[in-house]
Amino acid sequence: MFRLSKAAEYAIRGVLYLSGKEDTVKPTGIEEIATAQGVPPAYLAKLFQTLGKKGFVRSVRGHDGGFVLTKTPSEISFLDIIEAVEGPIFLNDCLINEGYCANDSVCPVHDVWGEAQKRLLGFFSSCNFKELSESGLKKRKKLKSKS
């Protein structure tokens, strides 16, 4: 089974929360983000340190400190956050680099893995956090209207 790590999932949820904030320049505390997203605060803080080193968030110290995005949500792709936490995505070892697998030039399965990876990475690259945030808002509004 292919599956993202909890770290990648939590980082995505944290960035999504910041992307949906009305005031994107006002820092948001890690406790607020963690509580809203159902994520352990200490773990999210570590993940946000990683995202800070990769240039996606910035920490602000002090009483009203917290985290802010360093890019607009439309500039951050789903793939950006996954790879910031996980590193590059490879669906199979043979895709790591040419010649990694001795059979990659003759193996028909190599072509399947390559095409699947190309499509997956392309799709993840096309999903940005502005669109994800807007989609989440629409879903919450629809759910509230049904209640």
Secondary structure as UniProt FT lines:
FT   HELIX           6..19
FT   TURN            24..25
FT   HELIX           30..37
FT   HELIX           41..53
FT   TURN            54..55
FT   STRAND          57..60
FT   TURN            63..64
FT   STRAND          66..69
FT   HELIX           73..75
FT   HELIX           78..86
FT   HELIX           93..95
FT   TURN            98..99
FT   TURN            102..106
FT   HELIX           108..126
FT   HELIX           129..146
//
